[in-house]
């Protein structure tokens, strides 16, 4: 006999889990196929809410010690437990429905033969209204509860999503249909059709149980039986002699590969639901989706229920048309796929740059200034994708950056801040899937990026975020107007998410600082922090500007002018440098990487004036020299735009640690150095 399914119902306060479970009990309780679990809770029996077994804390602990519970957890100051005898219910082939906690999903999945999580969802507005209707919380408390970040559901555990936004009867119907669909089983049959290496399953074209039309498409479907699974492609079959109602057929190759006998009861892990597929088609047609639709759609994409072609079509459409409301919805949904960090601080600050400007390593200056002042700044940063260095690449030249969430908490406690790689922290599984498609296709969207960036700031626990949006001929934003428009979107979406966001359009037409490449950029940072005469003035000025804006959020500072003065004082006194060293020690100090010992100068071809520095060409040469993987490689600029030069004067030096890389970079520079020298008038 096939074992039953354990349906574990989770969802936020106000989603209506209890109401849906009670509605399902009224419809399914007499079928003999479902058992509705009665929880043991440390509150009196008869208290408002669900029907439960009320016990004292001592009684609960005694039952737990005696092994009477399958799982236990704590929430809202109470202890909860589900009885261990539910395992026998499952063994007898009956399905179990239990109201639970999402933090117990992973543990429960290891205890039961088949776990299906049922996530009950509703819009933020509906959740808040239902919580307020209880009369136990203020509007502010209700809002805080609704916006509270929760751990994302495991992507490798079968999950059904039930919307309970409208009338209760409609929600109950959705809930029952989800249960019944998952609980349906088919008998396995070998179909005498050979298809080569492809593993094909067959469903009847017409039938009363499951039909092929529900599963057709290029995405794979998982078959589940006897504790085993098989990934297959579904085809339709309309030959009753080969496949009857209530049967699932396997091609000769698939049947042999699985090795289970005919007649075995098989369950299917569904491809995208009709509602999910309808949402995808709706977006591909250029229409707007709401938050619930994006959550359903993104989860199905992450779980591999769509083909790359379908995902590509969705992404192309999403990059062309995302309304402001959709950007907010996407940001909220993305936070549910990434664990969130929590801070006991009223103000937690962060900074983000849209990038595109070579050098400009201001984060390594701004963060120590903020830490020296005393505001918490758990900065998570990316590595370079197409540039000569990312913030994480530069910081890694002096310290460990692959920090865990626990490391970040410790670093902020010890040093007030960190500069960590986001790959182990708030890197989203959404990005893992999306980037494999968007990068080869060259798909990019600033509006999609706003949702991605702000969702990461939320999961990092930030309350205040400053955004640097460079504009120029070679950056993502070409004009000041475009940068300001994107900045307005950042601020608007941030406000909708409960964040304070301020964005600035900045000149990105030329490199900032002298060094391009991790070690050389860190050298510039140390010059600025140490007050060295060699410190690039443009790098110092930009760092002070952004640090002053951030410090103005501190009520004790109160204004941008006072914030700037405080930033300058922390730099000039050496406090910021001390904070930088403290951050390095907290993260894990490394022997500093020095600029590569192998060098080659690139010289002016004639007398004249430097009319243009093509930082992106120069960064390309730095990458050819080995940056950012070789942290010692890069470019050391010796001139700036507007400088008068003589023939043979050094424009910049290429640094490398490999003779082969240096030679390759020199050849590239000989073709086009990236520096335009115009004869003096």
N, C-alpha and C positions, 0 to 999 in steps of 0.2 A: 504494500500500500504506500502511495506517495505521501510524504509528510506535509503538514499544513504550512501556511504562510503566516509569518508574524508581521502584522501591519502595525507599525509604530507611528503614531500620529503626533506631529509636532507643529508648532507655529507660534507667532507672537501673541501677546496679550491682546484680546479684542478680536482675534481671528475667528472665534466661535467654534473651537475644537469640540468642547463638551456638547454643544447643541447639535453638531453634525453627527457625533457618535451616538447620541440619544436618538436622533432621527433614523440612523442606520439600524439601531437596535430594534426599533419598532417595525422596520421592514424586513430585516434579515434574521432577527433573533429566533424565529420559529423554524428556520430552514434546516437546522441541525448542522450547518456548515461553518458557523461562526460562533466563537465564544468571546464575549466582551469582558476583558480583564477588570477585576475590582482591585483598586489600589489600596494599600495600607498607608495611612498618613498620620502623622503625629498631631492631629487636631480632633476634636470631639466628633463622634458620629452624629449625623443630623445637622452639622453646621452647614451654612449656605454653600451651594456648589454641588459637585458631583456626589453620587452615592459611593461612599468609601468605608473602609474598615478603620475606625478611629482608635488610636492607641496612644499611650504615653511614650515619652522618649525612652524610658527604661524598658518598657515592653517591646518597643521597636528594636532596640539593641539586642535584647535577649533572642528575638526571632531571627535577627541577622546572624547572631553567633551560632544559632542552631541550624543554619543553612536553609531557612524557610523561604528566602527570597532568591529570585532569579537575578535581579539587579536592584540596586538602591541608589538614591541620589538625594542631594539637598537643594532646596530652592525656597526663597522667600522666608527663611528661618524655620522651615519645616523639613522633615525627613519623609521620603517617599520610597515605596517598595512594591515590586510586582512579584507575585507568588511563584515559587520554583515549580509547582505542579503544572504550570503552563507548558512545560516541555513535554509532558505526557499527552496533553491536549493536541499538541502539534504531531507527536508520534502517532496518534490515533487518526491522523488525516484531517483534523479540523483546523480552521484558520482562527487566529487570535487577533483581536483589535484592542490596542492599548494606548491610552493617553500617556505621552512620555516627554522626556527632555532631550534636546538635540545633543547635549554633551555626553549622553549614554549610547549614542548610535554605534560608535566603533566597538565598544565593549559588548553590546548586545549582538552585533553581527557575528561575533566569534562564538556565541552560545547557541544560536538557533539555526536550523537547517537552511531557511531562506528568509531573509529580512527584507521587507519592503517599507521604506519610509514614506509616509503620506504627509506632505507639507501643506498645511492650510494657509492660504494667503488672502490678503485683502489690501486695498489701497491705504495709504497713510491717513487720508481723511476719514475713511470708514473706521479704521482702528481707533483713532483719537475720539471719534464720536461715541463709539461703543464703550470705551473706557470712561469717558465723562458721564455717560448715562448711568454707570454704576453708582455714581455719587460718592465714591470713596477717595477721589483724587482731584486736585485742582487742575485747571487747564495747563499750567506750566508743568505739573507733574506728569500729566497725560502726554504732553508733547515730548518730554524727556524719555518717557517709557517707549513711545513709538519710534523715536530716533535712536534709541539705544542700539549699538552695534552688537550683532550676535555672531557666533562662530559660523562659518560657512558649512554647508552640508558636505560630507565626503562625496567626491565625484565618482568613486568606484562602487558605491552602494546604490542599488536600484531605488529610484525615487519617483513618486507620483506627486503632482502638484494639483491642488484643488482650490479654485477660486471661490471665495465666499463673500463677495462684494455686495450682492444684492439681496433679494428675498430669501428667507431661510429655506423655503421649499426648494428653490433652485439650487442652493448650496448643498442641501441634503441629496438631491438628485445627482449632482456632480460627484459627490463623495461616494455614493453607492455605485455609480457607473465605474469609477476608478477601481474600487474594490473588486467588483465582479469581473472586470476585464482582466485584472492581474490574476484572479483566482481561477480563471478558466484554464482547463488542461486538455491536451489532445493526446491521442494514442499514436505512438510512433509506428511508421510503416516504411518498409524498403520499397522504393520505386525502381523498377528495372530500366532506368535511363542512365546512360554513362555520359558524363559531361567533361571528362578530363580532370585537370587539377582543381577546378573551381568546385567549392562546396555549396551545393544548392539544396534548399528545402522547398517543398511544394505544399501549398494550401489550396483548398477548393476555391474555384472562382465564385461559387455560390454556396451558401451554407448558413446554418442557424447559430454556429458557435463563433469561429473566427474565419475570415475570408482573406484571400490574397490581396484584395484591394487595400486593406489596412496596412500592409507591410511592403508593398511594391516600392521600388526606388533603388538608388545605388548604395545607400547606407546599409551596413551589416545589421543583422539581427542575432541576438544571443538566444540559443536554446538551452534550457535548464532542466536537468533530470538527474536523479541519483547522486547529487552532489557534484555533478560534472556540468560543463558548459561547452557549447560548440557555436562558433561564429559562422553564420551562413548568409547567403543571399537568397531572398525569397522569390519564387516564381509561382505563377498560377497554373492550375491543372484542372481541366474540365472533362476528365475521363473517370466516371464513377467506378469502373472496374479496377482502376489503379489506385484511386483515393476516394474514400467515403467521407461523409459528414463526421466531424469530430476526430478526424485523423490528420496527422502531419507526416508528409512523406519526405524521405531523404534520397538523394541520388545515390547510385552505387558507391561512388567514392566517399561521399560524406557519411553514409551508413557504415562503411568499413572503418573509416577514421574514428568514429565515435565509439563503436563497439558495443552498443547497448542493444538488447533484444527487441524485436517487434512487440508492440503492445505496451511498452514502457510509457508511463504518463509523462508528458513533456509540457513545460511552460515556456512562454516566450517573453523575453524582455523587449518591450515594444520599441519600434522606431518612433520618430517624432509623432506626437498625437496629431489628429486632424487640426486641432486648434493651433498647435505650434507651426505646422506646415502652412496653415492659412496666414499666420502672422508673418512668416518668411515671405510668402508670395505677396502679401500686402505691402511689405517694405520694398521688395524688389520692384513693385509697381510705382514706388515713389510716395507711398502714403505714410502717415504718422503712426507710430506705435506707442502704447502706454507702458508704464513701469512693469506691470504684471506680464505683458506680452514679451518685453525684453528679457525678463528673468527666465521665463519659460524657454525662449528661443536661445539665449546664450547658454543655458544649462544643457540643452540638447546638443548644441554645437560642441561644447566642451566634452560631453560624454560620447562624442563620435557618432551621433545619430544622423548627421548630414554628411553628404559627400563634399569633397573640396570644391567641386563645381558649384554646388548650391551655396556653400559658404562664400565663395568668391562673388557670386551674384549679389548676395546680401551685402557684403562689404562694399562693393562698388556703389550700390544704391545708397548705403549709409553714408559714404563719404561725399555723395552728391547732395543729399538732403537730410539734414538733421535739424529739427526745430529746437528752439531754446528749451522747451519742455522735455524734448527727447534727450538732450544733453544732461539735464538734471536727472531724468529717469535712469539713463545709462550709468551715471556716476553712482547713484544709490545702489543699483543692481550689482555693479562691479564690486562694491565693498563686501557683498555677501559671499564672494569667492576667495576672500583673503582674510586671515586672522588679523584682528585689530589689537593695537597696543593701548594701554590705559595709563594715564598719568594723574597724580594727585596734585596738579598745578592749575591755577586759574588761567594762566596764559602759557601756551606751548606754541612756539613759533617755528616757521619753516620758510624756505626760499626755494623758488624754482626758476630756472631759465629755459626758454625755448631753444637756446643754443644757436649754433651757426657762426659764432665769432671765435676764431682761433685765439689761443691764449685765454684771456679773460677769466683766470682762475680765482674769481673773487670769493667763492664760497669758502675757501680755505683761509680767508682773512675775516670774512663776515662772521662765521661761526665762532671763532675764538673771541672776537669782540663781544658778541652777545653772551657767550659763556662767562667772560670776565665780568660782565655787568651783573649777571645773575639770573637771566631768563633761561628757561629750558629750551634746548634746540636739538632734538633728535633728528639730525639731517640724514636722509637716505638719498643716495645718488646713483646714477647709472654709469656704466662703462661706455667707452666710445664705440660707435657703430661704423661711422664713416669718417670721423675726425681723428686728429693725432693724439687726443687724450680726452677722457671724460673725467669728471670730478673724482670718481672712485679710483680710476687709474692713477691720477696724480697723488691722491692720499696714500695709495698702496706703495708708493715709492718710499714712504717713511713709516707706515704703520699697517697693521692688519685691518682689512675692511670687510671680510666675509663674516660679519657678526650675526649671531642669533638674536632673537627678541630678548632673551635673558641677558645677553651681552650688552645690548643697547640700554636696557634698564640699569644695569650696573654702571656703564660708562656715564650716563646722565647723572646718576647718583654721585659718582666720584668726581666727574669733571664738568658737569653742567651741560654737556653736549657730546655729540659724536658726529663723525662723517663716515657713514657706512655704505656699503654696496647694497642696493635694494634687492639683489637677486635672492637673498635668503630671508628677506623680511616682507616687504609689501609688493614684491613682484607678483603679478596676477596670473593665475592659470588661464585667464581669458587671453592675455598677451601671448602666452605660449602657443596657443592654437592660432590666434589671429596673425601673429608675426610670420609664421611659416608660409602664409599665403600672401600677406600684404607686401612683404619685402621683395620677393621675386617679381611680383607684378608691379612694383613701384607705386602701390596705392598708399596715399597719405591724406589725412584729413585733420585740419586744425581743430575742428569742432569735436571730432572723436577724441583727439588728444586732450582737450579740456576735461572731458568726462574721465578719461584714464588718469590724468594727473591729479585731479581733485579727489578722486576715489582713493588714490594712494595717500594723499595728505590726511584724509579722514581715517584710514586704517592705521596711519602712523600716530594718531591721537592728537594731531595739530588742531589748534583753535584759531590761529592767525597765520596767514600765508601771504608772502610778497612774491610777485611774479615779474621777472625780467623778460621783456619781449623785444629782442633786437630786430631792427628792420634795415634793409639795405639790398643792393643788387644781387647778392649771393645768399641771402638768408631766406627763411621760409616766408617771411613777410617782406614785401618789396618796398612798401611806403609807410610813412608815419600813420596815415589814415587807416591802413589795413591793420597795423599793429594796435592802434587805439581801439579799433572795433573788436579785435580779439580780446584785448584787455577788458573792455566793457563786459564781454561774455563771461570771462573768468570771474569778474566781480559779481555779476548777477547770479551765475550758477552757484558760486561759493556761498552767497547769501541764502539761497534756497536750501543749501545743505547745512546751514547753521555755522558756516565758517566766515571769518572776517578775511576778505581777500582784497588786496590792493595791487593793481598791475601798472607797470610803467613801460612805455615805448622808449627804447634806447637806440642810439646810433650803433648800427652793426656793420658799418661800411668798411671797417679796417680792423686789423688785429689789435688786441689790447695787451699790453705788457711786451716783454722782449722774448720770452721763451715760448716755444711751441713744441710740446712733448712733455711727458710726465715729470722727469727730473728737472728739466729746465723751467717748467712752470712752478714747481715747488721752490726752486731757487729764487724766483721772482717773489713768491709769497714770503719767504724768509727775509728777503731784503725789505719788503714793506713792513712786516711785523717788527723787524729789528731796527727800523729807521735808518737803513743804510743809504749812503749817497747815491748808490746805483739803482735804488728802487724806482721802477717805472711810475711816473707821476699819474698816467691815465689809469693804471691798475689801482693805485691807492685811492684816487678820487672816486672811482666807481664803487669800490668797496665801502668807503666812508658814506657815500650817498645811500646805499641800500642798508647799511648798518644803522644809520641815523633814522631812516624810515621805520625800521623794526623797533628800535629802542623807543620811539615815540609812542608805541602801544603801551608801554609801562606807565601806569598812572603817575608814578613818581617822577617821570620825565615830562610827559604832558604835551610836548610839541616837537615838530620835526627839527626846529632850530636847536632846541636843547638836546635832542637825540644826536644830531650831528656833532655838537660840541662834546658830548659824552663819548662818542665813537673816537674822535680825534684824541681826547684825553687818554682813553684806554690804549690807543696805539702808541702815543708819544711816551707814556709812562712805562711801557714794557709789559703792562698787565695782559694785553692780548697775546703777546708772545709767550708769556708764562702759561696762559690758558691753553695755547696751542700745544705746548709741550706736555701739559697735563692730559689733554685729550689723546695725544699719541701714546702716552704711557698707559692710559686706561684701555685703549683699544689693543695695544700690544706693539711696542716699539720694534722696528726693524732697522737694520743697518741701512742708513740712507743710500739710495741709488744716486750716484753722481752722473753728470753729463758724460756721454761716451768719450773715451780717450781718443778715438780716431776722428779727425776733423778735416774739413776741406772748406776753404773760404769761397764764397761767390762774390765776384767783384763787379763794380760799375764798369760798363763797356765804354763810357765816355763821360766828359764833364757835363753837369746839368743839375736838374732838380728832380727829386723823387716825387713824381706826380701821382703815382698809384702803387699801393701795396696790395696785391691780390692774395689776401690771407689764405684763401681756399686752395690756390695753387701751391702756396708755400706749405700749407698743411699736407697737401698731397705728397710733396717732396719729403716732408718729415715722416710720413707713413712709409714711403719707399725706403727710408733709412732704417725702418724697423719699429717706429712708434705705432701704437701704444704698447704692443706686446713686449718689445724691448724698451723698458722704461728709461734707459739712458739715452735713447735716440731722440733726435729732434732738430729744431732750428733755433739758433740764437740770433735774433735780429740786432743789427748794429745801427740802423737808420730808421727814421720815421718819415711819414709823408710830409712834403714841404722842405725836407732837408736838402742842402746844397752838397753835391758830391763831386769828387774828382775821378777821372779815369783811373781804374785800378784800386779804388777805395773799396774796402770790404762792406758789402751790403748785409750779408749774414753768413754765419758759419753753420755748416751741417755737422751734426754729431752722430756717431754710430759706434757700435761695439763690434760690428762685423765688417771686414773689408769688402765683402761682396755687396752687402747692403749699402755701404757708403758709395761704392762705385755706381750702383744702380741709381741712387739718389742724385749723384753728380750728373749723370747722363740726362736725367729728367730736367735738372736745373739748366743744363746747357741748351736744351730745346726751348724752354721757357722758364725763366727764373722767378716769375711772379712779381718782379719789381720793374716798374716803368720809369726810366730816366729820360726826362725831356730837356732838350738844350735850353740853357738859361736865356731869357729874353734880353 
